[in-house]
Amino acid sequence: MLAALLAVLLVAPPPDHSRDYFTGLTRPHADRVVVKREGGPVILIVIDALRPDHLTPYGSKRDTSPTLQALSDEGLILTNYFVNGNWTRPSTASLVTGLPPAAHGVERDRDKLADEFVTLAELLRDVGVPTGAVVGNGNAASAFGLGRGFSFYADTVKHWRGLPSADQVVELAVPFVKKHAAEPFFLMLFFVDPHDPYHAPGPFEDMFVTDKSVPLIRTPHWELGKYTPAELERMQATYDGAVRYTDSAIGRFFTTLRELGVYDKATIIVTADHGEAFGEHGVFLHGHHLYDEIVRAPLIIRAPSMSTRGAYSHVLFQTIDLMPTVVRYLGGAVPKGLPGADIMAHLARPELVDPKRFVISEFHNFGIHRRMIRDYEHKVIYEEPADEKEFMATVHKRSLLPSVSFDGERFQYYDVANDPFEHNNVYGKRTIGKEPWIVLLDLLKSHRIHFRRGAANPIAEHLDAETYGDLKALGYIQ
């Protein structure tokens, strides 16, 4: 027994390369953070397509997020948080089920969550926790089964005409907070503003633009776009303006929480469903690819009782960790067999942290089959040959996505410990011994076999007009 305990204590902590990726990061590192719940609510804020390196607390050169900066000063930021799906629907399905896309099967453009999967809201309902959500992106909406179990759920089915602004999302959330201000509750807010087409209301659109004569490309092409440095800068400046606008709306929401006496007793978690690419690897937007700018997301946690504030942790977490974490935190029972980790427990007890833990992110849509596996130092991206029939039925032209392989497997391996921005694909260039990429590739290839579902997912056959229009505006329907 003693030998086993000593073995745990002697395990080397995972390496920290946070400052290599977040070059402007100035916060101190926290080795251990104890978070204690004191009976208040949990508020989960999801911001669509939000890159952590564009946020002030992560070291952004632009002051995009003073509200989240202040929240981070009261809490903790996580620098190694990754999503399990690189677009909204599979990522949100992983958030509410605690399962990877391979298990829940919500991966294609019409996939709907099957009734067999229990959701976060259903588990909280079972222990009497009021649950609410205001969701601005139709891909995370009830039309695809993602609102199941919520006692209050506002989305594009019955609200708004066109994409809602952050202020509109907040407006619908406030009555729920007022109704349950005296009791613990769970509330999810899903903001869509940073998503393309890039825009922001009023003065926010040009807040960070230095040259207004440069044309704004509001929706770049995934792979065919060839843009000048000035055009890339204008895109990101407007994107950052949308982030700043969203941050300001969140700030007004926090003011309301304070007025209602809720803020100080609330545990607030801020994250994203995925990131966004601006040509770093010759690709744009999200979906399709699995580079870190697309699959790395922010995670900020602020609780009433924390042993350390204003710091960062580099422990590796992923989307599927959120569901079991929130359910346990609010007193619910987590189903056996879920693969996710309890974030609060791992922050409090570093000896639980596996230095060899890995995350997997997947994209299986339009006949394209890609997935990536990443640990603290290594990353492998694996692509199977695409299903040409499905590809042509949805994308229609091979030339629109020239990166897709139809006739063979493709591999990428990045030594992210020494190459944090994935500049050099060194797959196959190292041949001595059991290289890390070989181990990771074996795990990645077995992943879908392990989680494979026996039944096909239900399909959302008929979308309501508002959800259809929402998805069309976001570019998911051509």
C-alpha positions, 0 to 999 in steps of 0.5 A: 500500500505504501509502495503504491502511494509513493509511486503515485507521489513520485510520478513526474508532473506533466511538462508546462509549455503554456508560455511557448504558445501563449507568448503574452501570458503573464499570470503565475502558474498554480500547482494546486487549486482547491475549489469549494462549492458553497451552495450557489448556482453554476453558470456556464458561458459558451462563446462560439468560435472563441480562440483563447489567444485572442483573450486578454487574460491569455495574453492577447495584445488587444484589450478584447476582454476586460470582463473576462480579464476581471473574471480571470483575476478572481479565478483561474484560466486553463491553458491546455483545454481542447474540444472533442469536436471542431464544429458546434454540434458535435462539440455541444453534444460532447458537452451535454453527454460527456461522451466523444463524438465517436460515442454519441454519433452527432457528427454529420450535418443532420445528425440528432442526439439519440434518446439513449444518451442521458444529458447533463440537464437530465441528471441535474433535473433528477436531483432537483436543480433548476436548469436553463439555457439560452442558445444563440446557435441553431447547431446547439439547439433543441432541433438536434436533441441538445435541449433535452432535460432543461426546464427552460430552453430558449433557442432559434426555434421560437425566438429571434429572427436571424442570429441573436446578438449577445445582448438578446441572449442575456435579455432572455437569461435574466428572467430565469436568474430572477426566478431562481435567484434564491436557489442553486441552479444551472444556466448555460448561455451560448453566444454566437457573435464571434462566428463568421460572417465577421461583424460586430454592432456599432463601434465594435466592428471597427474598434481594432481596425487600423486601416478601414480602406482594406476590404473586410472578408466577412466569410473567408473560404475554408481552403481556397481563400488567398488573402493579403496580410492586410485582409487577414489583419482586417478579418481578425480585427473585426473578429476581435471587435465581436469578442469585445462586444460579447465581453461587454454584454457578459459584463452587463449580465454580471452587473445584473447578477450582482444586483440580484445578489447572485454573482458572489455565490455563483460558480462561473465557467467560460469556454468555447465550442471550438476555435477559429483559423485565420490562415495559420495553416492555409485554412480558415474558419473551423470544422474540417481541420484539427490544428490547435487554433481550431481545437484549443479553447479557453476555459476560465473558472471562477468560484466563490471559494478558491485557494488560488486566484489570478493564476493559470493551470496547464493540466490537460482537459477536454470538453467531455470533462465538463459534464461530469464536473458540473453534475458532481459539483451540483450534487448529481450522480454521474453515470458509470463509464463516462471517460471524462475527468472531474476538473475540480478534483484534478485541480485540487489533487495534482497527484491524480493528474496523469502526465500521459493523458491525451485528448482526441478531437474528431471530424466525420462529416461530408465523407471526410474522416479526420481525427487527432490525438494530443498529449502535453508534448506530441500531436498526431492528425490522422486522415482516412480516405474520404467517402467520395459518394458522400463528399460529392453529395454534400460538397459537390466539387473536389476542388472546393476542399483540395486537402481531402484525400480520397485514395489513401491515409494521411498522417501528420505528427507535430512535436508540440513541445518544441514546435507549439504552432505546428509548423513542421510535420515530422511524421515518419522522420524519426525511426528509432525505437517506439516513437511517441507518434506510433503510440499515439497513432495506435490509440487514435486508430483504436478510438472509434473501434472502442466507442463505435455505436451499434445503431445509426443516429436519428436524423433531423428531417425537417428543420423549422424555418428559424433554425434553417435560416440560422444555419444558413446565415452561419454557412452550415447550409449552402 
